[in-house]
């Protein structure tokens, strides 16, 4: 697609038509401390042919790493995507669709949303689900805002063991809304420190906790839901960055969670160099009207035929801005459809078996590393990811890559107390040979 910029004369005429003195006036509503004071360090434009040439030269330098054994997780998990998913996604009626404003013209898209909501509500053990969130990080922030509206509170508790990127996005969201974010520490087992949480719970509207958390440790959501003093209990929001874990761990809703959010990219979407991701939100029925985005429902038409419609749309494009729950405006329709097709293909038994493979392969890797002196940092139970201690994790990763292995995640930049922390992940894509190869390499770096 060619980019045709407006000329200086075009810009001048447009500004004159709306009565603006200059381009800067268009951004006057944005606080000055949030605006750039100097131009971005972007190089000057070059000819289109040169751009293509530059990309071709860069692409030629790529290493074919897609066949390397991969032990990197930390929010992006290497799962196999069946060919049937892409085959359905590539159909033009889905590929070109956007928001299903006209139900009579968008029954296929609306039914896909309905099926996705049904599946996610079942997997999380919750009553209702929406289908309009960007990724796990923004879904986490939306859960905090939702809880603040429900409980009329300004204090948000978040587990320090929650994904660092999710916590960063949360703090950015609430920075100018007058909401206070307080972190709750974790114990030696990697789980939330229940005593510290109980002390901090007073006055909080919500507690956001990873399930599993960033260290791969499975949290005791039931204990968290019960430990806070009566009359001071915040809502409990379970945050799931590895959606496949929902097929192995008791659903958050059955453990006492009030809200469950996270990322469903593991269901039928490729890792894709950082995206796209697929945020989800499920909750108890009584909180439905405070959920952001849209909810699709089932109905019948004038002739009694089954049909699907947008039942609830609480975003500012549909209702008065002051009544809107969020400015989320993407339907995430294509990503949602991919997850729906994937879940339908796998079925209940297939998804359970897949989760079992992830669990067993991660445990095999963990035990083999322990035998070589590479011990887990935390004692809590894990799903398909766990943290160990390795000296010079960044250097180790470079050495592993030269030998055809994609290593784990160096935790030191996010958790200074674990400067040698190393997060490893195993999925159904991980082979025994790959695990043994990694163990042989890491044994000397313990």
C-alpha positions, 0 to 999 in steps of 0.5 A: 500500500502506498502512503500519500502524505498531505502537502504543506499547502494541503495541511494549511487549507485543512487547518484553515477550514476548521479554524485552527492556528496550527497543527499543535492546536489539534493536540491542546487537550493532551497535557503538556507533560505527555506531549513530545517536546522534540521530534522523534529521532526518525531518519528522513524518508527514502525511495520505495525501491530502497525500502524494499531493498533494505528489508530484503537484505535484512531478511536474508540475514535471518537465522531459521530459528523456527525449528530450534527447540524453544524454551522461552515463555514469559507470556508468549507460548510456542503452541502448534496451530492446526492448518484448519485454523488459518483455512477458516480465517482466510475466508473473505467473509471473516477476513474482511469483517469488522464490527457486526453492527448489522446483525442481519448481515453478520450472523456468522461473526456474531455466532463466532463471538457467542461461541467464544464467549461460551467456551471462555466462560466454561474454561474460567468457571465464570457466568459471562464473557466478552470478546473485545479486549486487545491483550492480557495486559490491557485486560488486566487494566480493564479489570482494575477499572471495572472493580474500581467502578463496582466497589467505588474504590481507589486502591488496587492491589496487585501481586508482585508475581504478576507478569511485569509487563501487565503490571507496567500497563496497569500503572500506565492506565491508572496513572491519571485516574487518581487510583493507587496501585500497591504491590503484594509480595510473594513467599519462598514458594513463589505464591502470594504471601497470604499474611501480607495480602490480608494486611493490605486488603483493607480499603482495596477494591480488587486484588489482581493475581496471576494464575499461574503467576509469572514464575509459572507457579500455580496460586492458591486462589481459593485461599486468597479469596477467603483470607481477607477479613470479612467486610474488607474483602476486595474483588479477586481477579485471576489473570491468566497469561497462559490460557492452556493452563485453564484445561489443567487447573481448577477454573478460577471461578470455582476457586472463588475469583470474581473476575478472570482476565488474561490472554487467549493467544495460546488458542490457535494464534501464532507468536508472530513477533509480538502479536497479535494477542487476544485479551479476554474477560469473564466475570460473575453475572452481577458484574456484567453491566460493568464489563467493557466492550461488547457481549453477544447474545442469542435470540430468535427473530420474528419467525422464531428462528435462532439468531445472534445479536450484540446484547450489551455494548458499553463502549463510548462509541455506542452510548453516552461517553460519561456512561461508557465503561471503556473506550475499547473499540476493537472487536478482535474479531479475527483473533477471536475467531482463530481461538474459537476454531482452535477450541472447537477442533481440540474439544474438551478431551483434546485440550485436556490431553494437550495440557497434560503433555505441557505439564508432563514435559515441563516436569521432565525438564525440571527433574532432569535439570535438578539431577544436574544441579540446576534447581528450581527457585520456588517450591510451589507447583507449576504448569508448563513454566518454572524458574531456575538459577543460572549464572549469566543468563543473558550470556547463556542464551547467546551461547545456546542460540549459537548451538541451535537452542532458544533459551529461557527468560532472564528474570534479573531485569524484572526482579533484581533479587533474582539476578541469576533467575532463569524462566524456562517453558516446555510445551507440546512442541518440546521434544525429549531430545530438545530437553536433553540437549538443553540439560546438557548445555545448562548443567555446567552453568548451574 
